[in-house]
Amino acid sequence: MGDGLNVFLIAGEPSGDALGAEVMKGLKTRNQDVQFSGVGGPLMQAEGLVSLFPMQELSVMGLAEVLPRLPSLLARVRETSNRIISTRPDVLLTIDSPDFCLRVARKVRSMNPEQRIVHYVAPSVWAWRPERATKMAPIVDQVLCLLPFEPPFMKKAGMRADFVGHPLSQTKKPKYDDVFNFREHHGIDADANILLALPGSRRGEVERLSSVFGLALKKHLTEFPNTRVIVPTVAPIADRVRTLAGEWPGGPIVLCPTGDTEADQREKALAFAAADLALAASGTVSLELAAYATPMVIAYDMNWLSRRIIASKLLIDTVTLVNLVSETRTIPEHLGNDCTPDAIAESLSKVRRHPVGQSRAMSLTMMRLGKGGAAPGLRAADAILDGISYL
């Protein structure tokens, strides 16, 4: 390997695009003579990537959506793999999106066994299906982990694994005046409490959770009438969320994306900072709320068959990441049969009355995710370069 560094990156989702852009920044900080190629979105392109094809082609979720496009996706796997083989980068960095990324990695490994392959975002083998790590090991040399307890699982399977920190640990809270202006802009009285309702980012889960959330909110607002409900959402499901939330009590304020990414992110940040309490679907959102020190209740359900299958394979006693990272069980969660309006409303009331009980767990979570330390993108870049230096 000469002085210059050649990196091929693949991201298939907006979250992966954000991670990839930060790694690119980190690599440029460490090596001014670095060249990027691969597949990515607008953030990675702003850092110098010319995408092989639009990243949006890979942003497909669900079996019904994937099947009609499977031939074109497989064609993109072949195209991407062939480009990697022909360019022979110093490192191939695949970012999340395992269905596409690991297919490419497997094909590249079979054609060039010496290719250095790094995967960013470990699969949640600590929660279920630990065999995924074993299947990754023959095709991935190194895994960059977002959560501090993940590396041992990857190392046990035979891969190098580095904890590089979570991007949410770098969250900067809005100023008080900006939060005040947000409340005023949305007509929220100065003495009113704000409750965030976050029923998910996918149509299926929003449809499934909407009525339960609505009934739980009705009970909560009966007890705490001076409450305004705010519902942040994402573009693909904004219209449906507006319709469903329109059936909830209290005239919820639905924050729909405008198309201006920076403005939309700022509006969401202000909502999180302004909130006194949140009711959220299970997922990374619990870490987002912890970054803003927003007390929360987690609720989630799925169809009967999925519930039975996952329950039989689940390896943990809580699915809430704040509970797992902080090694507490402070955040109440209502899953499956326990995802009922009465149970959720009772937890909301308890947290409303004693919100400080979650503060330590949220603070500890952010610290363990890297708050106050080097930016995750720079740590990821250092881990990649360190891995290459041993070749």
Secondary structure, DSSP 8 states (H G I E B T S, - for coil): --SSEEEEEEE-SHHHHHHHHHHHHHHHHH-SSEEEEEE--HHHHHTT--BSS-GGGG---SHHHHGGGHHHHHHHHHHHHHHHHHH--SEEEEES-HHHHHHHHHHHHHH-TT--EEEES---TTTS-THHHHHHTTT-SEEEESSTTSHHHHHHTT-EEEE---GGGG-----HHHHHHHHHHTT--TT-EEEEEE--SSHHHHHHHHHHHHHHHHHHHHH--SEEEEEE--GGGHHHHHHHHTTSTT--EEE---S-HHHHHHHHHHHHHH-SEEEEESSTHHHHHHHTT--EEEEE---HHHHHHHHHH---S---HHHHHHT---S-EEEGGG--HHHHHHHHHHHHH-GGGGHHHHHHHHHHTTTTSS-HHHHHHHHHHHHHHT-
